[in-house]
Amino acid sequence: MKPDKLTLSLLFDCYGALLTEKQRECFDLHCNQDLTLAEIAELMGTSRQGVHDAVSRAEAQLLRLEEVTRCLARERRDQKIAAALEALAAELPERSAAQLSETAAAMLAAAQTLKE
């Protein structure tokens, strides 16, 4: 299944520098600036098929890079863990002494997950 444009844009932010210049430019114009393949072809003085090929190769390369490095997946996981830690920290003043040890254990477990 093809990822949505937001995911592709995030992958481009992570790995875009590893694409060729033509792939970077075509991908950016198509996915981030929402130009059609025909509009990009006209701007770049090339064929629509050439732009399509460059965008397709860029998407495939971005997905391969994410599959290998998992940078975006780790970043998303870390953001969820950070949000959970913030929620636990916000609840601390309302917790009783008995509940504090449970909260501390949950926070330590979340921190351990970040280390992995």
C-alpha positions in Angstrom: 0.0 0.0 0.0 1.3 3.4 -0.9 1.9 5.8 2.0 0.0 9.0 2.2 1.5 12.3 1.1 2.2 13.4 4.7 4.3 10.3 5.4 6.1 10.7 2.1 6.8 14.4 2.9 8.2 13.4 6.3 10.4 10.7 4.7 11.6 13.4 2.3 12.5 15.6 5.2 14.6 12.8 6.7 16.2 11.3 3.6 15.7 13.9 0.8 19.4 14.8 0.8 20.2 11.2 -0.4 18.2 11.5 -3.6 19.5 12.8 -6.9 19.0 16.5 -7.6 16.4 15.8 -10.2 14.5 13.4 -7.9 14.6 15.9 -5.1 13.3 18.7 -7.2 10.5 16.6 -8.9 9.5 15.1 -5.6 9.4 18.4 -3.8 7.3 20.1 -6.5 4.9 17.2 -6.8 4.4 16.2 -3.1 5.2 19.3 -1.1 4.1 22.0 -3.6 1.3 19.9 -5.1 2.1 20.6 -8.8 0.9 18.2 -11.4 3.4 16.1 -13.3 2.6 18.1 -16.5 3.3 21.4 -14.7 6.6 20.1 -13.4 7.5 18.8 -16.8 6.8 22.2 -18.3 8.9 24.0 -15.6 11.8 21.6 -16.0 11.7 21.4 -19.8 11.3 17.6 -19.8 8.6 15.0 -20.4 5.7 14.2 -18.1 6.9 10.6 -18.2 10.4 11.7 -17.1 8.9 13.5 -14.1 6.8 10.5 -13.3 9.8 8.2 -13.3 11.8 10.6 -11.1 9.0 10.9 -8.6 8.4 7.1 -8.6 12.1 6.4 -8.1 12.3 9.0 -5.3 9.3 7.5 -3.5 10.8 4.0 -3.8 14.2 5.2 -2.5 12.6 7.0 0.4 10.7 3.9 1.4 13.8 1.7 1.1 15.8 4.0 3.3 13.1 4.1 5.9 12.8 0.3 5.8 16.5 0.0 6.5 17.1 2.8 9.0 13.6 3.2 10.6 14.4 6.8 11.5 10.8 8.1 11.0 9.3 5.1 12.8 11.6 5.7 15.8 10.9 9.4 15.8 7.1 8.7 15.9 7.6 6.2 18.7 9.7 8.6 20.7 7.0 11.4 20.3 4.3 9.0 21.6 6.6 8.1 24.6 7.4 11.7 25.3 3.7 12.6 25.3 3.0 9.7 27.7 5.8 10.9 30.0 4.4 14.4 29.9 1.0 13.2 30.9 2.4 11.1 33.7 4.4 14.1 35.0 1.3 16.3 34.8 -0.5 13.9 37.1 2.2 13.7 39.7 0.8 16.5 41.9 -2.6 14.8 42.1 -1.2 11.4 43.0 -1.1 9.9 46.5 2.1 8.6 48.0 1.0 5.1 47.2 0.3 5.9 43.5 3.7 7.7 43.1 5.6 4.5 43.0 3.3 3.2 40.2 3.8 6.4 38.3 7.6 6.3 38.7 7.6 2.7 37.5 5.6 3.7 34.4 8.0 6.6 33.7 11.0 4.4 34.1 9.5 1.8 31.7 8.9 4.6 29.1 12.5 5.9 29.6 13.8 2.3 29.1 11.9 2.0 25.8 13.5 5.2 24.6 16.9 3.7 25.3 16.2 0.7 23.1 
